[in-house]
Amino acid sequence: MHSVAHVQLYDVARTAHFERIVRSGAPITVLYSQRRYDFDAALAARVGARRAGVVGAFWYTLRHDIDVLEIAEPLLVRAAPRSFAAILGARLRAARRRTDVAVVAYAIENKDPREGISTLPWRARLRLRLQQLFVRRVWNSLDRVAFGTSQSQKLYARILGGGRATQRLIPALPVADTAAAGTTTREPIVTFLGEFSERKGFPLLLEAWPSVKAAHPGARLILIGKGDGATSARELGDRDATVQVEIDPPRTRIFDLLGETKVLALPSQPRPRWREQVGLPIVEGLGKGCLVVTTAETGLAEWLEDHGHAIVAPSGDVDALSRALTASLRDDRSPADVLRDLPESDGRAEAERWIVDPAVAE
């Protein structure tokens, strides 16, 4: 069987991207521009990931035979010139060799990139305007695009229209971890996982915790992550015996803690130039059978609400967050009940299979 030469372009690479490649076992080449805070250099080296800017992406695709070129998020404006350069190189290579290259994308962007431009310095505004010139060109170059959330699909349709690409909505949901499928409700543990920052709603959670603890004696809070709020996390852990703080623990430790967690809290907040696209902690928490408390910022909000998870509204309301956390702690659903709502295959992996080879994925 012919091995597909598959190249993925990531604007910001993170450990989860490389873990997905390892799980799939597929021979995928990753070209990335920036590193996320949780970037695992050893794992990146293991999968052969390499850093490449606009020129580097163009030269790589021009010099290598590629069957499938998976570009970065088409509405990620800063990535558009690099994506266009990679597409140009791949198409020139394919034309010279009289072969075909499929240009595909996985899309989860749910924030209009035109919003919040006025908040930027003039040089940044100018750079963004120039980068935007490439967005529609990239969009019109796509052969297939898989959407990970309904929010994203609606946004693309509103901004860019239908386009020439074949499209499919495949929700970015995890496959159930059967080892976590207990049939009794878990201990009252709330876990925050991610960046200790305002945009992730971390200060709101700290403010809400005393009310949650008072309403549900015996409840515990686990704070996992790192960032500017790490000092606040440690201080709370030092003075409150119900709070456990884990600063940047190994991934295995994170999954062990999620396996004990009843409620995963990620009260993401809107920002002028950012919105929670999905929320990896939400995906990982669901896969471990956790109930989720979040806001309508995540692209999975519609699915979560339809399946009995809590959406805090308004997103910045501390009292609403306290009530949602308390209600979720009192929910008698077991991990098995939560996992029962998940698909039989991982949504991101299913999307990957489809954009690489639609015939095989059907």
Secondary structure, 3 states (H helix, E strand, C coil): CCCCCEEEEEEEECHHHHHHHHHHCCCEEEEEEEECCCCCHHHHHHCCCEECCHHHHHHHHHHCCCCEEEECCCCCHHHHHHHHHHHHHHHHHHHHHCCCCEEEEEECCCCCCCCCHHHCCHHHHHHHHHHHCCHHHHHCCCCEEEECCHHHHHHHHHHHCCCCCEEEECCCCCCCCHHHCCCCCCCCEEEEEEECCCCCCHHHHHHHHHHHHHHCCCCEEEEEEECCCHHHHHHHHHHCCCEEEEECCCHHHHHHHHCCCCEEEECCCCECCECCCCCHHHHHHHHCCCEEEEECCCCCHHHHHHCCCEEECCCCCHHHHHHHHHHHHHCCCCHHHHHCCCCCCCHHHHHHHHHHCHHHHC
